[in-house]
Amino acid sequence: MTQAASPCPRLIAVVGATGTGKSEFSLDLAEALGGEGAEIVNADAMQLYRGMDIGTAKVTLDERRGIAHHLFDVLDVTEEAAVARYQEAAREAVRDIFARGRHAILVGGSGLYVSSVVYDFRFPPRDHALRARLEAELEDEGASALFARLRERDSETAERIDPRNGRRIVRALEVLEQGENGHRASLPERPVLWREGTAIVGLRAERAALVERLDRRVERMWQDGMLLETARLREAGLERGATASRAIGYAQALAQLNGEIAEQEAIERTQALTRRYARRQVSWFNRYAETRWLDTPLAPTTAADIAASLRD
């Protein structure tokens, strides 16, 4: 298919909870926009990692229909996924796609990552010396002590952070000690679009149907080789990864590999965490006032309708 440049490239975000068919829909949409040309940019934090395929339902090279994909498989599992760095890389990818006269389709369910690109979203500065000191204190005193300090100084920020997540606690304290007013890595009250004309398409499913779909998907992950994939990633340093090692499914598979839990428990824990994550995603994306919501399952004709509306 010959792809001609679009006279007015658009940024189109495809969002929604895990299991709602975002990847498939984004491919349908890209094909429906084929006359103008479209490329896909990843906004799933765990799909940034090389080798994390089964547990993230990553679209394989053969499944990409010849459509260019960006920011997939760009990190080793030992590296930390940081949203501020992702924002810079994703926006650069979007600008490059626009320069080729093509639409950019941002697809993923990591709310903070999507927001960092779609909205005028600015991050507090980093202080490496301060960060090193706080990380040393985390090692000496533990996450609970630092979380208590954070809660005393900024209870609102503390409410948004898992008390066991030492990395996020350190980052919040780093921001506070630089004099910033709270940890601003959250969706602003009245977000402003980064690019005028951005379209946001949200996919949603009836709750009971989505829960059933997610539970079956987790079972298929183990059937398709989740444990073997995790074993290979462990050899590549997965357990040393600050971000990747905590990914839903992989953390439970690691526990199974280490003999801490049996397979059925690993599956059931992953199912429960996946359902909880989907609820958080729904809450996050429901705040996107500009979103055009579509109910799944979706037919390709729906993507064609969306493509036609973008040309208006």
N, C-alpha and C positions, 0 to 999 in steps of 0.2 A: 504494500500500500504506500503510495506516495504521500508524504506529509508536507503540506504547504504551511508557510508561516501564518499565524493568526494576526490580524490587524490590531487586536487588543487582547493580549494574553491575560489570563485571570489566574488568581490563586484560589483553588477549590479545596476545602478541607472536608474529608470524609471521616466522621467521628461516630462514637457510640461504644457501647459495652463490648467486651470480648464475646465472641461467638455470634455476633449479629451479621456477619458476612461482609465486613468492610473491605477486605482484600479483594474478594471476588467482584464486589460492586465497583471498586476503583478501577479494575481492569475493564469491566463493561463500559464504564464512563470514559476511560481513555480511548477505547475503540470507537465509542459513539462520537468522540471529538476528533476522530482520526483525520478528518479533512483539514483541520487546523493544526493538529499535532498536540500531543500531551505527554508528559512524563510524570513519574510517580516518585514522591519523596517520603521516606519512612518517618513516622512519628511514634514508633513503639520502642521504648527504651531497651527492651531485651532483644529486639531484632537487630540492634546495632552490633551484637556479638557474633563473631564467627563461630560456627559449630553449634549454636543454640537454635536448632531447627525444629525438631519434633515438638519440644515443649513450648515453643512460641507460635506454632502453626505458620511458620514462615513460608511464603510462596517460593517454590523452587524455580531454578532458572528455566526449566522446561515449561513451567506453568505461567511464565510472564508474558507470553504471546508476542514476544518481540518488542515489548514496550520497555523503554529505558527506566531503570529503577536506581534510586540514589539513597545513600546512607543505610544500606544493608551490609552487614558483615564488615564493619569498619573498625571494630575493637577486638582485642584479645580478651579472654575472660578474666585475666589478671588486672585489666585496666578498669578504672572507675568511670562510670557513665555520669557525666555532669551536665545538667540542663543548660547552664550558661554557655558551655563549649558547644553543645548541640545546637543551641539557637544560632550561634555564629555560622556553623557549618551548614545548617538547613537553609538559612536565609541566603547564604552564598550560592547554594544549589538552586534556590528559587530564582535568584537574579540571573544565573547562567541560563536557566531554562527560558526565562523571559527574553534574554538576549538572542536566543535562537528563534524567538517568535512563537513559542509554544506555551500552552497552559501547564501550570504546575499543580498536581494533585497531591496534597498532603494527607496521608492516611495513617491512622493509628489510634490507639486507645489510651495512651499515656497523657492524661489531661494537662499536666504541667508542661510537657514537651509541645503539645499542640498549641497551647496558649502562648508559649514563648515565641512562636513563629507568627501566629495569626494576629495577636494583639501587640500594642505598643507596651512591651513588657521588659522592664529594666531590672537588672540584678545588682545587689549591693557589691561593692568592690571586695577583692580578696587581699588578705595580709598574710603572707606565707610564714613569717616569723611568729605571728600571733597564733596562726593555725597550728604550727609545730608545738608551741607551748600548751595549747589546749588539748592536743592529741596526747601529749605526755601526761597531762593531768587525767585524761580519760583512762589511760593505761594504769596509772597509779591508784586513782580513786574509784573508777568504775562509772558506768553510765548513769546509775541512779543518783550519785552525788552531783554530777554535772546537771542532770535534769532538775534536781531540786533547786540548784542555783538559777537555772533558766526560769523555772516556775515562779521563783521569788521576784525575779527582775522583770519578767514579761509573761504573765499568765496567759495572755491571749495567744501568743506564739506557742507556748508550751502545749496548749490544747490541740494544736494542729500536728504535733510530733509524737511519734511512738516513743515512750520512755526507754525502750530498749535499743533504739536506733542511735548509737553513739555518734555516727557520722553526721547525722542531721542536727543533733544536739550541739556538737562542736561548731557546725556552720552557723547556727543561730546565735551562739555565744560570741562567735567571731564578729558577726554583724553588730550585735549589741555593743561590744567593746570598742567598735569603731564609731560609736555615737549615732548609728542609724536608728530610726524609729521603728523598731520591730523587724521581723524577718519577712521581707516583702516578696519572697518567692511564692506567691499565691495569686489567684486571679483577682485583679483590681475590682473595686466595687462597681465602677462604671468603665469597663474596658473600651479602648479605642482601637479600631482596626489598624494594623501595621500598613496594609495596602488597601487603598480605596477600591471598592468593587469586589472584595473577597466574598466568595460564596461558601457557606457552611452547610453541608448535608449531613444530617444525623440519621443513623439507622437504629431502630428499636424493635423489640420483640415482646410479646406477651410474657409476663414473668414466669409462669409455670412452664411454658414451652422453652424459654431460654434456659431455665435451670436444668431441664431434662437434656437439652442439647449440650450444655456444659459438662454435665456429669458423664454423658456418653463420650464426649471428646477426651476427657481425662483418661477414661478406660482405654480408648484407642491409642492414646499416647504411650501407655505401657505396652500395649500389644504391638505397636509399631517400633519399639526399641528404645524407649525413653531411658531405661536403665543402662543400656549399652552406650547410648550417646553421652549420658552423664559420666559413665566410667571413663570414656575417652577424654571428656573435658576435665575430669579430675586429674588425669595424667598431664593435661596442659596447664594445670594450676588453678582450676576452678575454686578450690577451697581457699585460695589466697585472694580471690577477687572480692573487693569490698561490696560491689553491687551485684555482680552475676551470681555469686554464691547464695544470695538471698532470694533469687527469683522463684516465684511460685512454681512448684513442680520439681525444679532442680534441687532446691533445699531438701525436699522430702525424698527425692531419689538418692541424694547423698546420704541421708540418714539411713535409708535402706541398705545402701552399699556398705556403710560403716557398721551394719548389724545392730543399729539402735532401734529400728522398727521393722515390722514385717511388711511385705508388699501391699497387702490389703489396707493396712493402716496408712501407708504412704499415699495410696490412691485416695482414700477417704479424706485425709488431711488436705490433699491437693484440691479435691472437689470442694470442700468447705471454704478454703481460702479463695478459690476461683469465684465462687458465688459471692463471697463478701467483696472481692475486688470489683466484680461487675456492678454491685450496688453502689459502690463509691464512684465508679465511672458514670453511672446514670445521674447521680447527684451532681457531679462536676459539670457534665455536658448540658444538663438541664438549665444551667445558668447562661448559656450562650443564646442571647435574645435573637440573634440573626439567623438561627438555625432553621432550615427546612427539614422537618422530620418525615421520614418514610418508614412504614412498617415492613418488616421482613416476614416471610421470605420474599425476595425481590426477583422480578423478571428483568431480562436485559432491556425490555421496552421501557421500563422505568428509568434506567440510565439514559436511554435515548431521549426521554422527555426532559430530563434534567439538562442534558447537553443542548437540546433545542432552546430551553429557557435561558441558557447562558449566552446564546447567540443574540438574544433580543436586545 
